[in-house]
Amino acid sequence: MMTMMAATMVTTTATTATTAGAPGADAPARLPTLLDSRRLVVKIGSALLVDSATGQVRREWLDALADDVAACRKRGQEVVIVTSGAVACGREHLGLVGRPLRLEEKQAAAATGQIRLAAAYQETLARHGITVAQVLVTLEDTEERRRHLNGRATIDTLLKLGAIPVINENDTVATSEIRFGDNDRLAARVAQMISADTLVLLSDIDGLYTADPRKDPDARHIPVVQELTSDIENMAGEPPPGYSSGGMVTKIVAARVALAAGCRMVIAKGKRMNPLAALEQRPENGGALCTWFLPAAEPSSARKAWIGGNLNAAGSLTVDAGALKALANGASLLPAGVRAVDGDFDRGDVVVVKSPDGREVARGLTAYAADDARRIAGRKSHEIEEILGYRGRDEMIHRDDLVVR
């Protein structure tokens, strides 16, 4: 599902290369700020979080970031943190310094470093009465349909309960074939998975430049990108030395994923104290210099465009007149309104919703596999647990996963 969505949507995310920040271009009059966000994913790199000389977490910087996160929460924004640093934090304690690490050594370092990272996040956010939840994922968790849905549901639930999900790649079990390898792309996949509207990549540089500013004094900063052209991609330089595994190349890849999901992305310098607060204002008003990547669609419309345009429906659900009316009014599809289930589909597949006379009236992602859907069709939601032996979703298709024709 994830790959298809990216391939379908990314070609519609832009206007022209000149408005993307090419030489001589004028930026749009109004750029976003962090205050425009409702649900944001914040990615923190190893070089920002961990002192490479000591292997210790930079607590003063992390405390300032936690203050920013608390401020976001106070004004009603949902925040998810994607953090690097487990390997960088753990290798010092295992004596794995001064040389490249083999995969099994990285996994060992991550195992000990992840404990220290989780403790650091818990302690600093506890100052604001905020609970932290650790979520470890692999590339397969964002690409395989059932894992994707489970991850989305877990993160959504944590946010509803007021917790801050702190996400990292599960380096202790992932092999080289199933790793992201960098948390820029992981953060973009998480943003895509949970329909975030803003992805913040805190970096060691304040955005995209026409050339590497460390090597070219004439390099110019690009404030906004509206299309990921080959010219934009060629502006990405090599990853910096040290423990960090990212660089501008991976950030451009992350932008492609984020924009495909209707999520805007910003690259900003993270070394300053309170880096999120610095994004609450535009640069001309005293805010931080940064680069915004702007999508052509909102997260919900991008997601629903993919659902509605999916040609490979795995089955169908026929509904009664009452359910048909409820769908037209924006409601979810409940099991009670389903009269027939056709096809052999799994949870998370796209299915067609049909009216009593057989017309296609909607498409959506089913919350139940075909066999379970047949068992609960026509029944009340409170009966699901008794019938199936487990408590699933109350809806056969939630309205967020439903496109009505």
Secondary structure, 3 states (H helix, E strand, C coil): CHHHHHHHHHHHCCCCCCCCCCCCCCCCCCCCCHHHCCEEEEEECHHHHECCCCCCECHHHHHHHHHHHHHHHHCCCEEEEEECCHHHHHHHHHCCCCCCCCHHHHHHHHHHHHHHHHHHHHHHHHCCCCCEEEEEECHHHHHCHHHHHHHHHHHHHHHHCCCEEEEEECCCCCCHHHCCCCHHHHHHHHHHHCCCCEEEEEECCCCEECCCCCCCCCCCEECEECCCCHHHHHCCCCCCCCCCCCCHHHHHHHHHHHHHCCCEEEEEECCCCCCCHHHCCCHHHCCCCEEEECCCCCHHHHHHHHHHHCCCCCEEEEECHHHHHHHHCCCCECHHHEEEEEECCCCCCEEEEECCCCCEEEEEECCCCHHHHHHHCCCCHHHHHHHHCCCCCCCCECHHHEEEC
